[in-house]
Amino acid sequence: MKKIFRSPITDLYMEIRVGCCGWCIRGGKRAYYKHFTAIEVQETFYKLPRPQTVSKWLSDAPEGFKFCMKSWQVITHPPSSPTWKRAGIKVPKTKIDKYGFLKPTQENLEAWEKILEVAQAMRAEVCVIQTPAAFGYSPENFSNAEQFFSTIKRDNVALGWEPRGTWREHLDVVKKLCDEHDMIHVVDPFRCSPVSTHGTAYFRLHGIGGKEVNYRYKYTDQDLRELKEIVEEMLKEGREKVYVFFNNVEMAEDAGRLVDVLMKSGLPIAMPQEM
């Protein structure tokens, strides 16, 4: 398996990893490992697995495989969100306003400690904090986000922030938060370009069209060529790592097609090793 590359564009060592948001290959994890070199774990958003569980995933994975994870919804989405039904916890009425929206409350900070424990157990390269469109830009939300990001521990887990909603109209503020707190600005590159200066670029592809997502979209060959050019531009800018995760119905097929495009282009894409 190729692990590190010297870019033909610059003198930095760089690599690209392509995968999916979830174990989407028929045959489970072992089948997935044969196709891709990275995963963005999705179940961690709905309900945190035990650290022992994800630690076993790590030990069973081939050498060099990379895990990323989506952060638990408890810190980003309020209990009124329909996805909370899968969280497996009951919140007293007196504490409903203490969760979600990156509020720097004791409840959110304690939830983050649990998230970090799981991230460390799987040795997550990036923990993606996705805030919903309902958590749009406002002075209050900016203040909460700044306090939250200033307070939490990282312990060598890189943070990615995917702000949805009206933050896209305030990219100067997004850049300020990301750069001051050493975070990756996570984006769908067909909707927004990353503004952070972090050495890692992290793309989540939700389908073209629609307001925030269009999960039924199937990427065309031209789309994938455009995506290859976007990835190449990230390398030219000096990014050392580029993660590309598909999050649409046809994610496995589309991600596999992108791998082929990147391979043929000669760009430094990590490929699976034989198991």
N, C-alpha and C positions, 0 to 999 in steps of 0.2 A: 504493500500500500504506500502510495506517495504521501509524505507527511508535510514536508516544508519545501517551498519553491523559492528560487530567486526570480523575481519578476523581470521580464525582458524590457519593461517600461522604465522601472526605477531600479535602484540598487538595494531595495528593501526585500526582506523575505515575506512572502504573502501566500495566502491560500483562500480558496473559495469552497464553501460547503453548501450543498443543496439537499433539501429534505422536505418533510411534510409536517403539518401541525397535527400530530397524532399518528398512531400505529395503523396505517391505512392499507397495508399490504396483506392480502390473503395469505394465511400461514403464520401470522403473528410476528413477534419480534425477530425471531431467527430469519424469517423471510425478509423482513425489512432490512436487516443488516446486510443482506446480499445486494441490495439496490442502492442504499444511501449511507452516508457517513455522518449524518447528524439527524437529530429529532428535536422538535419542540413538543414537549409533553403537555397535553391539554387537560388531562384529568385533574391536575393540580389546581386548576382554576375552580372547578366545581366542589371538590372535596379533597382535602390533603390526604395522600396515602401515608402510611407509616414510613419513617426513615429506613427501617429494616427492609421494607419492600423495595424501595428505589435503590437501596444499596445492592440488593441482589440483581436488579437490572444492570447496574454498573459492572458487577463482577461477571455477569453472563455475556456482556457486550464484547465484540472483538477489540483488540488493541487499537487505540487511536480514534475510536468512535466518540463523538461528542454529544453530550446532552445539553439541551436548553429547556427551560420550563416557563409556563405561563403562571403568573402569580395568582394566589388564592383570591377569589372575588371579595372576600370579607373586607379587605382594606380599600377596595375600589368601588364596589357597588353597594348601595344601601339595602337593608333587609327587605324592602318593598320590591326589589328586582325579582322577576320570575325565576331566574337561575338559582336563587337562594334555596329553592325547594330541594335542590340536590346537595346542599351544604352539610346537611346532617346535624344542624345545631338549631336550638330554639333560643330566641333572644327575648328577654323580658321587655315588656313595654317601656319600662323606665330607661332602657339602654338602646332602644332602636336607633336613636339619633347619634349614637356613639360610633357606629360602624360606617365604613365606606367613605368615598370621596376624599381619600387621603387625609382625613381629619387627624391631627396629631393627638389623639386621645389615648388613654391607657389601653382601651380595648383594641384599637387598631395596632398600636405598638406591640402589644402582646401577640396579636395575630401574626405580625411580621416576624417575630422571633420563631414561631412555628414554621413559617414559610422558609426562613433562612436555614432552619435545621434540615428540612427536606432538600433544599437546594445544595447544601453541603454534602448530604448523604449521597446524592447522585453526581456530585462534582459538576454542577451545572455551570456551563461556560457563561450563560446569560440568563438572568431572571427577568422576564418581560412583565412590566406593570402596565396593563392596558386600562386606561380610564374611559368610561362610557361617554357618549355624546351629552348625556345629562349633566356631566361634570365639565361643562364648557368653561371658557375663560371668563373670569370675573376677579376683581381684587380679592374677594374672600377666598376663592378657590386657589388663586395664586399664592396667597399667604399660607393656606393649609398645606399646599404642595411643598412650598419652600420649607416650612417647619418640619414636615414629615421627612423629606429627603435629607434635611440637615441632622435629624435625630437618629435615624435608623443605622444599625451596624451593617457592614457589608461582608467582612471576613473573606475578602478576595473573590466574592461573587460579583461579576459585572452586572450593572443594572441597565435595563433598557426601558424606556418609557414610550408608550404608544398613546399619545393624547388624541382623542377623537372630538368631534364637534367643533366648536368655534375657536379652539386653539390654533387651528390651521390659518385663521385670519390674524393671528398674533404670533407669528413665527419668531419675531425678535425676542419675545418673552420665553418661548420654548427654548430657544438657543441659550438664553441667559440661565435658565434653570438647569439645562443639560450640562452646559460647560462648567458652571459653578459647582455642580455636584457630580461631575465626572460620569455622566450617563450617556448612553447611546440613544439617539433620537430614532425610534423604530417607526418605519413608515411602510406603506404600500407604494412602491416607486412609480406606479402608474397614476397615483393621486397626489403625491407630494414628494419633494426631495428632502433628504435629511439635512438638518441645519447644525447639528452638533459637530464638534471637532474631534470627537472620540476616534480612536484608531480602528474601531470596528464599525462596519456598516451592517445593518440588520433589516432585512426586508421580509414582510409578511404579505402575501398576495391573496387578496380576498375576492378577486374577479373584477373585471372592468365594467363600468356602468353602475347605476344605483347610487344611493347617497353615500353609504359607508361600505357596503358589501354587496356582492352579487355572486353568491356561492355557486350558482348553476352555470356560471360562465366557463367556457372552455377556451383556453388560450390558443391563438392561431400561431402558425409558423412565424408570421411577421411580428407578432407580439414577443415571441421568444427571442427573435433577432434583436428587437429593440431592448429587451431585458439584458441580453448579452452586452450590448453597447453601454447600458447603464452600469452594469457590473464593472466593465472595463474602465469606465470613467472613475468609479470609486477607487480603483487601483492607481490610476493616474494621479488622483488627488492625494495618494499616500496612505490609503487605508491598508492595514496589514491583514485584516480578516474581513470576509464578506460572507454573511449567512443569508441564504435565500430559502424561505419556507413557504410552500403553497398551502392555502387554506380554502380550497374550493372542492366541489364534489369530485372533480376529476383530478384531484391533487396528485395522486400517485403517477398517473400517466403523464400529466403535464410536467411534473418534476423530472421524470425520467427523460422526457424529450429535451428539457433544458440541459440536463447532464450531457446528452449527446451533442447539443449545439456548442457547449463550452469546451468539450473534449476536442471537437473538430477545429475550434478556433485557436487551440494551443494555449488557452488561458490556464492558470494554475489551479485546477479543480482537484480536490481530494477524491480518490476513488476507493470503493470498498476493497478489502482484502479477502482472500479466500478463507472460509471458515472450516 
